[in-house]
Amino acid sequence: MGSLNATKDTPQPAERRSRSRRSRSSCRGTLAASAPFAKRKIPAYALLSDAALARIEEQSDWILGKIGIDFRGDHAALEMFAESGAHVEGERVRFDPGRARDLCATAPSEFKLHGRDPTSTVTLGGDNIVLMPGYGSPFVSDLTNGRRYATLEDFRNFIKLTYSSSALHHSGGTVVEPTDIPVNKRHLEMVLAHLTLSTKPFMGSVTAPDRAQDSIDMARLVFGGDIMEYNAVMQANINVNSPLVFDDTMSSALRIYAEANQCVCISPAIFAGAMGPLSPAAMVAQTLAEAMVGIALAQLVRPGCPVVMGSFHSSMNLRTGALTFGSAEANMVTMALSQLGRRLGVPVRSGGGQITASNAPDGQAMQDSTGAMWSTLLSGAHQVWHAAGWLEGGLVMSYEKFIMDVDHCGAMLKLLQGFDVDDEAFGRDAYLETGPGENFLSTSHTLRHYKSANFEPQIPDAGPFETWTENGAFTSDQRATARWRQMLDDYQQPEMNPGTKAALEDFVSERKASMPDEWY
């Protein structure tokens, strides 16, 4: 089944024909080239054979042909599918074998996601890796104040921490829910924070069509309409209401972002045994079916619209019904979906990052998170959500775990670089400076490379027990507390044109004043 030989998946014929026209490596406008960022130099792991992947694709076609998928309340989407040759009966859409895949053929296999500062621009697809923080938590926790509802201050704090973390390349979206802001106005404050407190790419709102449009309009104030016509600067997270349902909120938001040529990430959310059959094979096939239909709709709205094939999947404790994260079954699904995404020819968002069901940043949390992150990064996934801060199955963003996870992200990114085997790496001059039984600490080779040779985590304490005890016997979460507080103290807000910032703030004030507060 698995193979220690990490091989490229065999492209499908349609993929071979279209790959050259589907890469968006060039763009129109005046955006500068991006600086180097995270790239993998070791090949992705191939869990399944081509024959097994083909069986999964056949099952996806069976689901879409025999069962179909509902688009509830979105008549525009239903009309588009009917005109494209799909079979539409009421709100149910069915596809002939291979048709949904064919509709995905215009999606780019690689594209840039531009940051406000060109050095923050990233590329999705290829050998590129983009990490981002957790998403959607209504609660936060830290060692001093405990577990509590998240506020706008917490949201802004996590944007600042993410901006200050070199191992994270994307500002995220609803990193936490600012529950002290009315529901219908939160998106305005969140997008404002992303645009002003960071220069990294970000995600806009999708919780209502007008909120999606507000997000795009705010981005246009910063980047300009001409730039955004040809370049992606933001993403939308389109959650499928699994099993096999797109509600009109999600599909309408999808169409709004696609019309604006902004990146759409289709994220089926399948918990095995609840939203689909409990086997990994069934979970993978259903995820692929739901994702292809969302990608197809984006391409019907605007051929060439940048997309990401996503997933949010988990196994369950079938005795209690509780969700589990970082399980062996879910990790295998992550690996298989990355292979299928490469065959489909689109960038892949992993099913998770450093995710856990643990209620504290403890050993269980780090064991779950490490297992999920290993499988994610070895799978070849291009974008990793929930890479930092996640606790309680996503209910909580933990300040301490955020810092612990960022350290692990840095170590994993270093691992994916592999190592050189050139003359400089072998350090022959160091042997000539020393002799048998002598140390290498003061050799020219060591002095040339000691600053960059090893990844240096920020919070582990590798000293002797006696020194650790004398210094207070602080545990890793306690050291993480000091670290995140220091990062917020050191944070420096990136510059923004005063006129642009004033226009953003005026937009937010006017939109807030135009509607009454809604708390539900």
Beta strands, then each sheet from edge to edge (+ up, - down):
strand 1: 23-24
strand 2: 69-72
strand 3: 87-89
strand 4: 92-94
strand 5: 110-113
strand 6: 122-125
strand 7: 130-131
strand 8: 139-142
strand 9: 146-149
strand 10: 202-203
strand 11: 234-240
strand 12: 245-247
strand 13: 263-271
strand 14: 307-309
strand 15: 312-316
strand 16: 323-324
strand 17: 383-384
strand 18: 390-391
strand 19: 396-398
sheet 1: 1+ 5+ 6-
sheet 2: 3+ 4- 2+ 12+
sheet 3: 7+ 17+
sheet 4: 9+ 8- 19- 18+
sheet 5: 10+ 11+ 13+ 14+
sheet 6: 10+ 11+ 13+ 15+ 16-
end
